[in-house]
Amino acid sequence: MSNIVRLVIACVMLGAGIALCGFGFWGWGILVFLLGGIVLLSFFFNENMILAQYFLRKEDSEKAEQWLLKVKDYEKELYKNQWGYYNMLIGLIESRKAPLKSEKYFKKALALGMKMSHNTALAKLSLAGISMAKRNKREAQMYLQEAAKEDKNKLLAEQIKMMKGQLAQMDKQQVVRGGYRQF
């Protein structure tokens, strides 16, 4: 359902709730007013996105993907602040199937912007992992440094430390590969 339709329905329901209370039907007025509030909340927080996040936390990416695919045109159905989060969720689901194909979703999520810094750090950390898989060390280091800056609450500190260790291992593997034959 389009966001404008949700907003119109919410306004009508809130107005009807106030009118019912004004005419003395307090019980029905409060009930309709609360339902209008729920519809108004769905304008800001899409139910498909909330359910997809829930299933991602439960490690059920198939169900999360099903809920995200119910959003046909995210620019019409989601509030503008949710566009980055939508692309990040798609990227997280895609990274479990084909990690290198998820890069475009993470970059688009960063371009659209996200309000919470730890989500930005997660997207940059994922891009660092993709860069490491492509053997692009400079880009991986850049994304790791940016992720460390964005992770103000140190929620991803352990993962960043582990990725830096893997980056150091990548240097050692290149020396062995490019060196002399070892008998």
N, C-alpha and C positions, 0 to 999 in steps of 0.2 A: 504494500500500500504506500502511496506517495506520502511524503512528509507533510505536504500542504493539506492533504485530506485528513491526516491525523490531527493537525492543528485545528482545522475547522470543526471536526467532530468533538475535540476536547473543549473548544470554546462553547459550542452548542450545549454540551453536557454540563459544563460548569454554570452556564447561564440558566439552564433548566433547573439545576439543583438550587440555585439561589432563588429562582422564581417559586419553586415548590416550598422552600422555607418561608418565603414571604407570604404565601397563601395559607400558611399554617400546617402544611404537611411535612413536619420536621423529620420524621423517620425516612420517608422517601427522598426528601431533599438532601439529607446527609448522605444517603446511599448513592444517589446519582452524582452528587458532588465528589465523592471519593472515587467513583468509577471514572469520572471526567479527569480527576487527578492522575489516575493510572494511565489513561490514554495520553495525557500530556507528558507523563514521564517516558512513554514509549516514543515520543518525538525526539527526546534527547538521548535515550538509551534504547537502541533497537534490540528487540527480544531475540532475534536470530544471532546477533553478535554476542549477547550475554550467554546464550546456550552454547555457542561455539567455544567460547572461553571456558565454560564449565567442562565441556567434554575434552578440551585440550589439557586441562588440569588433571582430568581423570585418565589421561593417556589413551583416549579413544579418538584417534584422528579421523576415522571413517565417519563417525557421527558428527564430528565437528565440521568436516567438509560438507556433509549433507546440509547442515544448518546454514553454513556460509553460502552455499550455492543457491539457497532460497532467496538471497538478495540478488535480484536480476540486474538492476542498474543502481550501483551504490551511490552515484551522484544525486539521484532523485529520492532514493529511499532512506538515506542516512543523513544525519546532521553533518555539516561541513567538518566539524572537529573530529568526526569518527572516520573520515576517509583514510587517514594514515594508519589508524588501528586496523581497519579492514584489510588493507594491503599487507600489514605486518602479519596478521593472522593467516592470510592466504600464503604468505611466504613461509611461515612456520610449518604449515601443513605440507606445502610443496617441498620443503627441505627434507622432510622425512622420506619422500618418494624419490625425488631427483634434486639433490642439493644444488647443482650448478644452475638449474633452471629457476631457482627461487631468488636469485640475485636481483632480478628486475623488480620484484615485489618489494624487497627491502629498500632498494634505492628509491622507489616511488613513495614508500612510506616515509622515508626521511625527507623527501622533497615536499610532501604534503604537510609534514610536521605532526608531532605528537606532544601533548602537554606534559606528560610525565617523563622525567629524565631517565628513569631506569628502563623505560620502553625504548627510548632512543638508544641507550647503551646496548640493549639486547639486539636491536637491529644492526648496530655497528659491529657488535661482536660476531653476529652471524655473517656479516659481510667479510670480516677478517678471516673467519673459517673458510669461506668460499675462496678468498684470495690465496689462502694457504694451499687449498686443494688445486688451484691453478698454478702454483709455484711462483706467485707474485709476492715476493717478500716485502718489498717497499710498501705496497698498498696494504698488506696485512699489518705491518707495523703501524702505519698511519691510522687504520681503523681501530687497532688495539689501544693506541694512545688516546684517540677520541672517545672510545668506550670507557676508558679509565677516568677521563675527565667528567663524562656524563654520569657515571655511577657514583653519585654523591652519597648515597646511603650504604654503599659497599655491599649491595645485594649480589653483584656478579663478580666480586673480587677474586673468589677462588677460581672461577672459570677463566678470568682474564690471566691470572697467574699460570694456570695450566696451559693456556694457548701460547703464552710467552715461552714456556718450557718447550712446547712443541716446535715453536719457531726456531729456538736454539738447536733442537735436534735436526731441523731441516738443514741448518748450516753444516753440521757434522756429516750428514748423509751426502751432501754435495761434494765435500772434500774427498770422501772415500770414493765416490763415483768418478770424480775427475782426476784422481791421483794416479799413481803408477800401479801396475799390476801387483797384486799381493799373492805370493805363492804359499 
